[in-house]
Amino acid sequence: MGRKFVSIEVTKEDAYQISRKKRLPKKYMGMWRQDSRRVDDQDNLTVISNFIFLGFTRYPKVEVIIFVLCLLMYLITLLGNIILMSITILDSHLHKPMYFFLSNLSFLDIWYTSSALTPMLTNFVSGKNTISFSGCAAQMYFSLAMGSTECVLLSTMAYDRYVAICNPLRYPIIMNKRACVQIVAGSWMTGCLTALVETVSVLQLSVCGSSIINHFTCEILAVLKLVCVDTSRVQLIMLVISVLLLPMPVLLIYVSYAFILSNILRISSVDGGSKAFSTCAAHLTVVVLFYGTALSMYLKPSSVDSQEIDKFMALVYAGLTPMLNPIIYSLRNKEVKVAVKKLLSKHLHIFKVSYDVQ
């Protein structure tokens, strides 16, 4: 017997009522029973469902404010990360391992935010808080893949800073071009494969009659709440992957920065010490923001039900952190600021010359 799903489209106002009463209104019950009978009459039939997002419909007075803030975060994320990627490619002085990793992080953040926030913003404008089963599967996979890849990439960036500060003479040899490409490729492969395992594990489970996701995205923990069979195997898989991608990278980062800090304290020059610390301060800020929210989401006890808090936490690591990454790195990094000024002055000069010619 194949998986059976029933598709019911509801309005935004009714979604709010569903979130409050935790059940379908009477006018939808007839539709649900009719579709259920139609599915039950045909064996081995799989009907692709349109899942319903509750999003922030429980907060109608602030829903518009949340939409505006998310739109601003998304636009700033796109602009900031595109600029950061552009200067790391165009400026030859930034053709270094650190900025190679940074450009990959910017690329990740663009896709990560797009996969999480774009459907939410689109649904708000259209008034339909729905998504197809295949769309939900794709959104879940890309969000997990981008987030998992970022977990690994941030830890490799900490290792890069460790080698640069603690072994500066061997840095060009250890972090050569081939090694950097292999590290980034390994990060992408790890993130994509673990996301595939998690997504396939969840999609194989049977979903109950309700297709209401109490979230603004197809977040894996929110989708698991719709499952009506034993999820212990899937939860074990998620726990193993979460431990591999969260505490272990964090431990590697802590060890790297412990060596970095001890090395900085041994630097006799004040300027040298402050320069070494400034190169790491931006990365540490990003690490605290990203891993702090991710750890509180995916390694909390299963008995703790904090779905409403999880929505706002998801906004932090899917919207706020990618927006702040280019701002933090550009403000704390002199080389990036110099590159931005050079790029702006060059374009302004070209514009002025073309204007004078006209």
TITIKOL-755177 format. One record per residue (C-alpha): y, x, z; residue number from 1. Coordinates in pm, 1 decimal, always signed. Layout:
N
pt v->Y	u->X	w->Z	num->NUM
...
//
This chain:
358
pt v->+0.0	u->+0.0	w->+0.0	num->1
pt v->+334.4	u->+146.2	w->-103.8	num->2
pt v->+647.0	u->+149.9	w->+107.0	num->3
pt v->+832.1	u->-181.1	w->+108.8	num->4
pt v->+1206.1	u->-216.1	w->+133.1	num->5
pt v->+1424.6	u->-522.2	w->+114.1	num->6
pt v->+1774.4	u->-492.6	w->-30.4	num->7
pt v->+2052.9	u->-699.6	w->+122.8	num->8
pt v->+2419.9	u->-643.6	w->+39.5	num->9
pt v->+2668.6	u->-736.2	w->+309.6	num->10
pt v->+3045.8	u->-736.5	w->+325.1	num->11
pt v->+3245.5	u->-496.6	w->+538.0	num->12
pt v->+3342.0	u->-773.9	w->+783.5	num->13
pt v->+2979.0	u->-880.3	w->+827.2	num->14
pt v->+2877.7	u->-517.4	w->+884.3	num->15
pt v->+3113.4	u->-515.6	w->+1183.0	num->16
pt v->+2948.8	u->-830.2	w->+1320.4	num->17
pt v->+2605.4	u->-675.9	w->+1270.2	num->18
pt v->+2712.8	u->-369.0	w->+1466.6	num->19
pt v->+2821.0	u->-585.9	w->+1758.3	num->20
pt v->+2530.3	u->-833.5	w->+1766.5	num->21
pt v->+2261.0	u->-588.5	w->+1648.2	num->22
pt v->+2109.7	u->-856.3	w->+1419.2	num->23
pt v->+2166.2	u->-1013.6	w->+1077.9	num->24
pt v->+2389.9	u->-1323.7	w->+1054.8	num->25
pt v->+2214.1	u->-1649.8	w->+966.2	num->26
pt v->+2345.7	u->-1654.4	w->+609.0	num->27
pt v->+2161.4	u->-1327.3	w->+540.9	num->28
pt v->+1837.4	u->-1419.9	w->+715.8	num->29
pt v->+1737.5	u->-1657.5	w->+436.3	num->30
pt v->+1801.8	u->-1386.6	w->+178.3	num->31
pt v->+1597.5	u->-1139.7	w->+380.6	num->32
pt v->+1300.2	u->-1379.0	w->+425.9	num->33
pt v->+1305.4	u->-1473.7	w->+57.6	num->34
pt v->+1306.7	u->-1111.0	w->-54.9	num->35
pt v->+1041.8	u->-1024.0	w->+205.0	num->36
pt v->+809.0	u->-1294.7	w->+73.2	num->37
pt v->+868.6	u->-1173.4	w->-282.4	num->38
pt v->+771.4	u->-820.2	w->-182.7	num->39
pt v->+469.0	u->-930.7	w->+24.3	num->40
pt v->+334.7	u->-1130.5	w->-269.8	num->41
pt v->+308.6	u->-814.9	w->-481.9	num->42
pt v->+82.1	u->-536.7	w->-353.3	num->43
pt v->+171.6	u->-172.0	w->-399.7	num->44
pt v->+529.7	u->-264.1	w->-495.2	num->45
pt v->+814.2	u->-48.0	w->-376.2	num->46
pt v->+1158.8	u->-203.5	w->-380.9	num->47
pt v->+1442.9	u->+48.0	w->-355.2	num->48
pt v->+1671.5	u->-58.7	w->-74.1	num->49
pt v->+2046.6	u->-43.8	w->-38.4	num->50
pt v->+2098.0	u->+85.7	w->+311.9	num->51
pt v->+2398.3	u->-44.5	w->+504.1	num->52
pt v->+2635.2	u->+194.9	w->+681.3	num->53
pt v->+2798.1	u->+63.4	w->+996.3	num->54
pt v->+3027.2	u->+364.5	w->+1000.8	num->55
pt v->+3323.1	u->+302.3	w->+1230.1	num->56
pt v->+3326.8	u->-76.8	w->+1186.2	num->57
pt v->+3296.5	u->-112.8	w->+1564.1	num->58
pt v->+3649.7	u->+25.3	w->+1582.0	num->59
pt v->+3840.6	u->-190.4	w->+1331.4	num->60
pt v->+4182.2	u->-104.3	w->+1480.0	num->61
pt v->+4138.0	u->+268.6	w->+1419.5	num->62
pt v->+3914.4	u->+255.0	w->+1111.3	num->63
pt v->+4210.3	u->+299.7	w->+874.6	num->64
pt v->+4335.9	u->+594.6	w->+1080.6	num->65
pt v->+3990.2	u->+755.7	w->+1064.7	num->66
pt v->+3985.6	u->+701.8	w->+686.8	num->67
pt v->+4327.5	u->+867.2	w->+643.6	num->68
pt v->+4228.9	u->+1161.7	w->+865.8	num->69
pt v->+3900.1	u->+1208.8	w->+678.4	num->70
pt v->+4081.3	u->+1194.6	w->+343.9	num->71
pt v->+4331.7	u->+1457.2	w->+459.7	num->72
pt v->+4050.6	u->+1678.9	w->+595.9	num->73
pt v->+3863.7	u->+1651.1	w->+266.3	num->74
pt v->+4167.2	u->+1733.2	w->+50.7	num->75
pt v->+4268.2	u->+2027.6	w->+271.9	num->76
pt v->+3906.8	u->+2151.7	w->+269.5	num->77
pt v->+3895.7	u->+2143.1	w->-110.9	num->78
pt v->+4235.1	u->+2311.3	w->-150.8	num->79
pt v->+4185.6	u->+2577.6	w->+117.0	num->80
pt v->+3833.6	u->+2678.5	w->+16.9	num->81
pt v->+3911.9	u->+2681.8	w->-357.2	num->82
pt v->+4211.4	u->+2911.4	w->-289.9	num->83
pt v->+3998.6	u->+3137.5	w->-67.6	num->84
pt v->+3722.8	u->+3157.6	w->-329.2	num->85
pt v->+3978.1	u->+3228.4	w->-603.5	num->86
pt v->+4150.1	u->+3519.6	w->-427.9	num->87
pt v->+3818.2	u->+3682.5	w->-331.6	num->88
pt v->+3720.3	u->+3675.1	w->-699.8	num->89
pt v->+4057.5	u->+3764.5	w->-856.5	num->90
pt v->+4171.0	u->+4036.3	w->-613.1	num->91
pt v->+3971.0	u->+4357.7	w->-663.0	num->92
pt v->+4068.2	u->+4477.2	w->-312.5	num->93
pt v->+3858.2	u->+4192.4	w->-169.8	num->94
pt v->+3542.8	u->+4286.6	w->-356.8	num->95
pt v->+3371.1	u->+4378.6	w->-31.1	num->96
pt v->+3058.6	u->+4241.1	w->+144.5	num->97
pt v->+3262.2	u->+4051.6	w->+403.7	num->98
pt v->+3456.0	u->+3860.1	w->+137.5	num->99
pt v->+3143.3	u->+3806.0	w->-71.5	num->100
pt v->+2992.3	u->+3625.5	w->+227.8	num->101
pt v->+3320.4	u->+3445.0	w->+287.4	num->102
pt v->+3335.7	u->+3312.6	w->-70.3	num->103
pt v->+2980.1	u->+3182.1	w->-30.6	num->104
pt v->+3082.2	u->+3013.9	w->+294.1	num->105
pt v->+3374.5	u->+2846.3	w->+114.8	num->106
pt v->+3143.1	u->+2725.5	w->-163.3	num->107
pt v->+2905.5	u->+2589.3	w->+101.3	num->108
pt v->+3183.0	u->+2408.4	w->+285.4	num->109
pt v->+3303.4	u->+2234.0	w->-31.4	num->110
pt v->+2957.3	u->+2094.9	w->-102.7	num->111
pt v->+2885.0	u->+2020.6	w->+263.0	num->112
pt v->+3201.8	u->+1815.6	w->+310.1	num->113
pt v->+3162.7	u->+1645.0	w->-27.6	num->114
pt v->+2808.0	u->+1530.7	w->+49.7	num->115
pt v->+2911.2	u->+1382.0	w->+385.2	num->116
pt v->+3264.8	u->+1250.3	w->+340.9	num->117
pt v->+3289.1	u->+1148.6	w->-26.5	num->118
pt v->+3046.5	u->+850.2	w->+0.2	num->119
pt v->+3219.0	u->+738.7	w->+320.1	num->120
pt v->+3564.6	u->+747.1	w->+158.5	num->121
pt v->+3434.2	u->+573.2	w->-154.7	num->122
pt v->+3267.7	u->+296.2	w->+46.5	num->123
pt v->+3585.1	u->+237.8	w->+246.0	num->124
pt v->+3795.1	u->+197.3	w->-69.9	num->125
pt v->+3537.8	u->-23.2	w->-246.8	num->126
pt v->+3468.9	u->-232.8	w->+64.3	num->127
pt v->+3091.3	u->-190.6	w->+29.4	num->128
pt v->+2926.4	u->+11.2	w->+304.3	num->129
pt v->+2601.0	u->+51.7	w->+111.7	num->130
pt v->+2395.9	u->+327.1	w->-48.9	num->131
pt v->+2075.1	u->+319.7	w->-252.7	num->132
pt v->+1749.8	u->+462.4	w->-118.3	num->133
pt v->+1758.4	u->+749.7	w->-369.7	num->134
pt v->+2126.5	u->+810.5	w->-293.3	num->135
pt v->+2050.8	u->+823.2	w->+78.5	num->136
pt v->+1765.2	u->+1069.7	w->+17.7	num->137
pt v->+1991.9	u->+1293.6	w->-192.7	num->138
pt v->+2273.4	u->+1279.3	w->+62.3	num->139
pt v->+2037.2	u->+1362.9	w->+348.4	num->140
pt v->+1889.5	u->+1658.1	w->+158.3	num->141
pt v->+2219.9	u->+1813.3	w->+49.1	num->142
pt v->+2377.9	u->+1772.4	w->+393.3	num->143
pt v->+2077.1	u->+1936.1	w->+560.2	num->144
pt v->+2055.6	u->+2209.3	w->+296.4	num->145
pt v->+2423.2	u->+2303.3	w->+319.8	num->146
pt v->+2426.3	u->+2289.9	w->+700.5	num->147
pt v->+2105.9	u->+2493.9	w->+734.9	num->148
pt v->+2228.1	u->+2754.4	w->+486.0	num->149
pt v->+2554.5	u->+2788.1	w->+678.5	num->150
pt v->+2359.6	u->+2849.6	w->+1001.1	num->151
pt v->+2183.7	u->+3147.2	w->+843.8	num->152
pt v->+2491.9	u->+3271.6	w->+658.6	num->153
pt v->+2708.2	u->+3282.2	w->+972.2	num->154
pt v->+2448.8	u->+3498.5	w->+1148.7	num->155
pt v->+2436.2	u->+3741.1	w->+853.1	num->156
pt v->+2816.8	u->+3762.5	w->+862.7	num->157
pt v->+2789.7	u->+3868.9	w->+1228.4	num->158
pt v->+2540.3	u->+4139.2	w->+1127.3	num->159
pt v->+2783.4	u->+4251.7	w->+855.7	num->160
pt v->+3060.9	u->+4293.4	w->+1115.8	num->161
pt v->+2820.4	u->+4479.9	w->+1344.9	num->162
pt v->+2734.2	u->+4734.2	w->+1073.5	num->163
pt v->+3100.6	u->+4768.1	w->+965.5	num->164
pt v->+3225.1	u->+4844.5	w->+1318.5	num->165
pt v->+2929.5	u->+5020.0	w->+1480.7	num->166
pt v->+2806.5	u->+5214.3	w->+1176.9	num->167
pt v->+3112.0	u->+5252.1	w->+952.8	num->168
pt v->+2986.1	u->+5566.0	w->+775.6	num->169
pt v->+2657.3	u->+5403.3	w->+676.4	num->170
pt v->+2816.8	u->+5064.6	w->+598.3	num->171
pt v->+2845.6	u->+5116.3	w->+217.9	num->172
pt v->+2480.7	u->+5225.8	w->+205.7	num->173
pt v->+2336.0	u->+4949.7	w->+425.7	num->174
pt v->+2550.4	u->+4664.8	w->+289.4	num->175
pt v->+2531.2	u->+4758.2	w->-76.0	num->176
pt v->+2566.5	u->+4504.0	w->-354.9	num->177
pt v->+2192.1	u->+4447.4	w->-390.8	num->178
pt v->+2145.3	u->+4396.3	w->-16.5	num->179
pt v->+2432.6	u->+4145.2	w->-1.7	num->180
pt v->+2291.3	u->+3942.8	w->-291.7	num->181
pt v->+1946.8	u->+3941.6	w->-129.1	num->182
pt v->+2091.5	u->+3829.4	w->+206.3	num->183
pt v->+2286.2	u->+3543.1	w->+48.9	num->184
pt v->+1990.0	u->+3439.8	w->-168.6	num->185
pt v->+1767.3	u->+3442.4	w->+140.2	num->186
pt v->+2016.9	u->+3222.2	w->+325.5	num->187
pt v->+2021.8	u->+2969.7	w->+40.9	num->188
pt v->+1643.1	u->+2966.9	w->+6.6	num->189
pt v->+1593.7	u->+2919.2	w->+381.0	num->190
pt v->+1844.4	u->+2633.7	w->+395.8	num->191
pt v->+1712.7	u->+2453.7	w->+86.6	num->192
pt v->+1343.6	u->+2485.1	w->+180.8	num->193
pt v->+1386.0	u->+2370.4	w->+542.9	num->194
pt v->+1601.0	u->+2077.2	w->+424.9	num->195
pt v->+1331.1	u->+1980.6	w->+173.9	num->196
pt v->+1062.8	u->+1984.3	w->+444.9	num->197
pt v->+1271.3	u->+1766.1	w->+678.3	num->198
pt v->+1378.8	u->+1519.6	w->+408.6	num->199
pt v->+1027.9	u->+1470.7	w->+266.2	num->200
pt v->+885.4	u->+1430.3	w->+619.1	num->201
pt v->+1129.5	u->+1148.3	w->+697.0	num->202
pt v->+1102.4	u->+970.9	w->+361.2	num->203
pt v->+723.8	u->+946.6	w->+395.5	num->204
pt v->+760.9	u->+724.4	w->+702.6	num->205
pt v->+763.7	u->+345.7	w->+686.6	num->206
pt v->+1098.7	u->+178.6	w->+747.4	num->207
pt v->+1119.1	u->-150.9	w->+940.7	num->208
pt v->+1286.6	u->-464.6	w->+809.2	num->209
pt v->+1633.1	u->-350.2	w->+913.4	num->210
pt v->+1817.8	u->-125.4	w->+667.8	num->211
pt v->+2128.1	u->-85.4	w->+883.2	num->212
pt v->+2220.2	u->+278.4	w->+950.7	num->213
pt v->+2446.4	u->+313.6	w->+1252.9	num->214
pt v->+2637.3	u->+604.6	w->+1099.6	num->215
pt v->+2881.8	u->+682.5	w->+817.4	num->216
pt v->+2627.2	u->+898.2	w->+632.6	num->217
pt v->+2248.9	u->+925.7	w->+587.5	num->218
pt v->+2223.4	u->+1156.8	w->+886.4	num->219
pt v->+1858.0	u->+1230.8	w->+956.5	num->220
pt v->+1863.2	u->+1125.6	w->+1324.5	num->221
pt v->+2029.9	u->+793.4	w->+1238.1	num->222
pt v->+1774.9	u->+721.3	w->+962.5	num->223
pt v->+1486.3	u->+800.8	w->+1200.0	num->224
pt v->+1599.3	u->+512.2	w->+1421.5	num->225
pt v->+1498.7	u->+270.3	w->+1141.2	num->226
pt v->+1139.7	u->+396.6	w->+1136.5	num->227
pt v->+880.7	u->+166.8	w->+1296.1	num->228
pt v->+588.6	u->+414.2	w->+1318.4	num->229
pt v->+518.9	u->+717.7	w->+1533.7	num->230
pt v->+774.3	u->+990.5	w->+1462.8	num->231
pt v->+637.4	u->+1259.0	w->+1695.9	num->232
pt v->+516.5	u->+1476.9	w->+1405.8	num->233
pt v->+852.0	u->+1461.0	w->+1229.1	num->234
pt v->+1037.9	u->+1527.2	w->+1553.7	num->235
pt v->+817.9	u->+1833.1	w->+1614.1	num->236
pt v->+898.4	u->+1962.8	w->+1263.3	num->237
pt v->+1269.6	u->+1903.8	w->+1324.6	num->238
pt v->+1251.3	u->+2077.8	w->+1664.2	num->239
pt v->+1084.4	u->+2387.9	w->+1518.6	num->240
pt v->+1337.6	u->+2407.2	w->+1232.9	num->241
pt v->+1630.3	u->+2343.5	w->+1469.3	num->242
pt v->+1516.3	u->+2625.0	w->+1699.3	num->243
pt v->+1482.7	u->+2860.5	w->+1401.4	num->244
pt v->+1825.6	u->+2768.4	w->+1261.0	num->245
pt v->+2034.2	u->+2719.9	w->+1576.6	num->246
pt v->+1938.3	u->+2917.5	w->+1893.5	num->247
pt v->+1789.8	u->+3213.7	w->+1704.0	num->248
pt v->+2095.7	u->+3275.4	w->+1480.6	num->249
pt v->+2319.5	u->+3224.2	w->+1784.4	num->250
pt v->+2115.6	u->+3485.9	w->+1972.6	num->251
pt v->+2153.2	u->+3727.4	w->+1680.4	num->252
pt v->+2528.4	u->+3665.2	w->+1679.0	num->253
pt v->+2553.8	u->+3725.1	w->+2054.6	num->254
pt v->+2358.6	u->+4052.0	w->+2029.3	num->255
pt v->+2571.5	u->+4167.4	w->+1734.3	num->256
pt v->+2896.4	u->+4096.9	w->+1917.1	num->257
pt v->+2771.0	u->+4253.3	w->+2237.8	num->258
pt v->+2730.6	u->+4581.2	w->+2047.3	num->259
pt v->+3063.8	u->+4525.1	w->+1872.4	num->260
pt v->+3245.9	u->+4466.7	w->+2201.9	num->261
pt v->+3095.6	u->+4776.4	w->+2362.6	num->262
pt v->+3197.2	u->+4977.6	w->+2058.0	num->263
pt v->+3553.4	u->+4839.2	w->+2063.8	num->264
pt v->+3588.1	u->+4932.6	w->+2432.1	num->265
pt v->+3497.1	u->+5291.0	w->+2344.6	num->266
pt v->+3764.4	u->+5316.8	w->+2075.4	num->267
pt v->+4044.9	u->+5529.2	w->+2218.1	num->268
pt v->+4305.9	u->+5414.1	w->+1968.7	num->269
pt v->+4475.4	u->+5085.7	w->+2059.9	num->270
pt v->+4546.6	u->+5007.0	w->+1695.3	num->271
pt v->+4187.8	u->+5078.9	w->+1598.1	num->272
pt v->+4051.4	u->+4855.5	w->+1871.8	num->273
pt v->+4284.3	u->+4566.4	w->+1792.1	num->274
pt v->+4205.8	u->+4593.9	w->+1420.1	num->275
pt v->+3831.5	u->+4589.7	w->+1486.0	num->276
pt v->+3865.4	u->+4291.2	w->+1717.2	num->277
pt v->+4086.6	u->+4096.6	w->+1474.2	num->278
pt v->+3820.9	u->+4124.2	w->+1202.8	num->279
pt v->+3573.6	u->+3949.3	w->+1435.5	num->280
pt v->+3799.3	u->+3693.3	w->+1607.5	num->281
pt v->+3807.7	u->+3462.5	w->+1304.0	num->282
pt v->+3430.9	u->+3468.7	w->+1266.2	num->283
pt v->+3378.3	u->+3398.8	w->+1636.6	num->284
pt v->+3611.4	u->+3096.8	w->+1620.6	num->285
pt v->+3414.7	u->+2949.1	w->+1330.1	num->286
pt v->+3083.3	u->+3018.2	w->+1507.8	num->287
pt v->+3190.3	u->+2840.0	w->+1827.7	num->288
pt v->+3311.8	u->+2532.7	w->+1635.3	num->289
pt v->+3008.8	u->+2503.1	w->+1408.8	num->290
pt v->+2723.1	u->+2592.7	w->+1642.5	num->291
pt v->+2875.5	u->+2412.6	w->+1941.2	num->292
pt v->+2871.3	u->+2074.2	w->+1768.9	num->293
pt v->+2538.8	u->+2135.7	w->+1590.5	num->294
pt v->+2359.3	u->+2237.6	w->+1911.9	num->295
pt v->+2487.2	u->+1930.7	w->+2096.8	num->296
pt v->+2363.3	u->+1710.5	w->+1810.2	num->297
pt v->+2017.3	u->+1842.7	w->+1728.6	num->298
pt v->+1890.3	u->+1999.3	w->+2051.0	num->299
pt v->+1980.3	u->+1726.3	w->+2297.0	num->300
pt v->+1697.7	u->+1539.5	w->+2482.3	num->301
pt v->+1546.8	u->+1254.9	w->+2278.6	num->302
pt v->+1604.3	u->+1020.3	w->+2574.0	num->303
pt v->+1981.4	u->+1059.4	w->+2536.9	num->304
pt v->+2118.7	u->+786.8	w->+2307.4	num->305
pt v->+2472.2	u->+874.8	w->+2206.4	num->306
pt v->+2495.6	u->+735.0	w->+1854.0	num->307
pt v->+2868.4	u->+660.1	w->+1873.4	num->308
pt v->+2946.0	u->+1008.0	w->+2006.1	num->309
pt v->+2722.8	u->+1158.2	w->+1735.8	num->310
pt v->+2941.3	u->+1000.2	w->+1465.6	num->311
pt v->+3252.4	u->+1176.4	w->+1591.1	num->312
pt v->+3058.2	u->+1500.1	w->+1645.4	num->313
pt v->+2939.7	u->+1475.9	w->+1284.2	num->314
pt v->+3304.1	u->+1448.3	w->+1173.5	num->315
pt v->+3373.8	u->+1777.4	w->+1351.3	num->316
pt v->+3104.4	u->+1988.3	w->+1182.3	num->317
pt v->+3111.6	u->+1803.2	w->+847.5	num->318
pt v->+3488.4	u->+1764.1	w->+815.9	num->319
pt v->+3694.1	u->+1957.2	w->+1069.4	num->320
pt v->+3505.9	u->+2289.6	w->+1066.8	num->321
pt v->+3501.4	u->+2328.1	w->+684.1	num->322
pt v->+3873.2	u->+2244.8	w->+681.9	num->323
pt v->+3956.0	u->+2504.4	w->+947.7	num->324
pt v->+3742.7	u->+2785.8	w->+800.4	num->325
pt v->+3989.3	u->+2895.8	w->+527.8	num->326
pt v->+4285.3	u->+2846.6	w->+763.6	num->327
pt v->+4127.9	u->+3056.7	w->+1039.0	num->328
pt v->+4015.9	u->+3336.0	w->+807.4	num->329
pt v->+4348.9	u->+3353.3	w->+624.1	num->330
pt v->+4563.4	u->+3349.0	w->+939.2	num->331
pt v->+4353.4	u->+3608.9	w->+1122.7	num->332
pt v->+4300.7	u->+3840.8	w->+827.4	num->333
pt v->+4577.5	u->+4066.7	w->+695.6	num->334
pt v->+4393.6	u->+4148.7	w->+372.2	num->335
pt v->+4360.0	u->+3779.7	w->+284.0	num->336
pt v->+4727.1	u->+3714.1	w->+361.0	num->337
pt v->+4833.5	u->+4007.2	w->+143.6	num->338
pt v->+4608.1	u->+3885.2	w->-139.6	num->339
pt v->+4754.6	u->+3533.4	w->-118.2	num->340
pt v->+5110.8	u->+3670.0	w->-130.3	num->341
pt v->+5027.6	u->+3888.8	w->-431.7	num->342
pt v->+4864.5	u->+3597.4	w->-613.2	num->343
pt v->+5158.6	u->+3365.5	w->-542.8	num->344
pt v->+5419.4	u->+3624.7	w->-640.9	num->345
pt v->+5232.7	u->+3700.8	w->-963.5	num->346
pt v->+5217.1	u->+3336.1	w->-1065.5	num->347
pt v->+5578.3	u->+3276.0	w->-964.5	num->348
pt v->+5683.6	u->+3578.0	w->-1173.4	num->349
pt v->+5490.6	u->+3448.0	w->-1475.6	num->350
pt v->+5647.7	u->+3106.3	w->-1431.4	num->351
pt v->+5996.5	u->+3260.3	w->-1405.6	num->352
pt v->+5945.7	u->+3472.7	w->-1720.4	num->353
pt v->+5819.0	u->+3176.4	w->-1920.2	num->354
pt v->+6111.7	u->+2967.0	w->-1797.9	num->355
pt v->+6364.5	u->+3239.3	w->-1898.3	num->356
pt v->+6205.4	u->+3269.2	w->-2244.2	num->357
pt v->+6247.1	u->+2898.7	w->-2296.5	num->358
//
